[in-house]
Amino acid sequence: NNFARLKYGYIASGGEGIRKNLDLLETNSKLNHKAFGKFDFSGIMLFKTQVAPGYNYPNDSVPVSKFMNPAILTVGFGLDYKPNKSTSLNFSPLSYKGTFVTDTAHIDQTKYGIPRNRKSLNEPGVSFMITNEFKPFKSVTVTNRLQLFTNYIHNPQNIDVDWEMIAVASLNWFTDVRFNTHLIFDDDTKTAELDKNKKPVLRPDGTQKKTARAQFKEMLGLSLVFRF
């Protein structure tokens, strides 16, 4: 099974001008071999990056990301369970997650958990994925994709989460209404803590305090669709 998508968009809000609010290039591949019953042996490969430079607005002069920086690769081997045609549960106890930033001259790799003297973060661990699609109504389709990963060695209790829900309602043969939510949490991706005056919080040694935060996005849109 292969899956690929490109999501890219801008938003104009108030007096902030036009800013990029959506940028994702993703490919997922899964190779299955029959094991027993509804279980398959499986190998997975997931890859994510972005297309254009990203900024920590309002600072739009120093990029915090760009094409292939960072790039995240997850490879795993395990079992795939399909209780029905619309649901897949994948458990890969032998997994590897690599986060790569090759252009460290322009991108601060420490924002993604990579040590300052390196260009990659390599994590052995376990991954778990759930994919489900159902139709609560005849003209409405809801798709959920949940990806979990935990590092066997470093803070295994801190689980990386990537959960996306897409609901599509067909109005007619050429128009859809789409509602999308996306929750991401990566314990290795740290952001600076700010006080109530929006100033950086410092540790006793004078370094800036950073913490992992959840990212949540929701979008509602009207789509023109070409159906064949």
Stockholm file with secondary structure:
# STOCKHOLM 1.0

chainA/1-228         NNFARLKYGYIASGGEGIRKNLDLLETNSKLNHKAFGKFDFSGIMLFKTQVAPGYNYPNDSVPVSKFMNPAILTVGFGLDYKPNKSTSLNFSPLSYKGTFVTDTAHIDQTKYGIPRNRKSLNEPGVSFMITNEFKPFKSVTVTNRLQLFTNYIHNPQNIDVDWEMIAVASLNWFTDVRFNTHLIFDDDTKTAELDKNKKPVLRPDGTQKKTARAQFKEMLGLSLVFRF
#=GR chainA/1-228 SS CEEEEEEEEEEECGGGCEEEEEEEEEEEEEEEEEEETTEEEEEEEEEEECSSCEECTTCCSSEEEBTTBSEEEEEEEEEEEEEETTEEEEEEEEEEEEEECCCTTTSCGGGGTCCTTCSEEEEEEEEEEEEEEEEEETTEEEEEEEEEEEESSSCTTSCEEEEEEEEEEEEETTEEEEEEEEEEECTTCEEECBCTTSCBCBCTTSCBCEEECCEEEEEEEEEECCCC
#=GC SS_cons         CEEEEEEEEEEECGGGCEEEEEEEEEEEEEEEEEEETTEEEEEEEEEEECSSCEECTTCCSSEEEBTTBSEEEEEEEEEEEEEETTEEEEEEEEEEEEEECCCTTTSCGGGGTCCTTCSEEEEEEEEEEEEEEEEEETTEEEEEEEEEEEESSSCTTSCEEEEEEEEEEEEETTEEEEEEEEEEECTTCEEECBCTTSCBCBCTTSCBCEEECCEEEEEEEEEECCCC
//
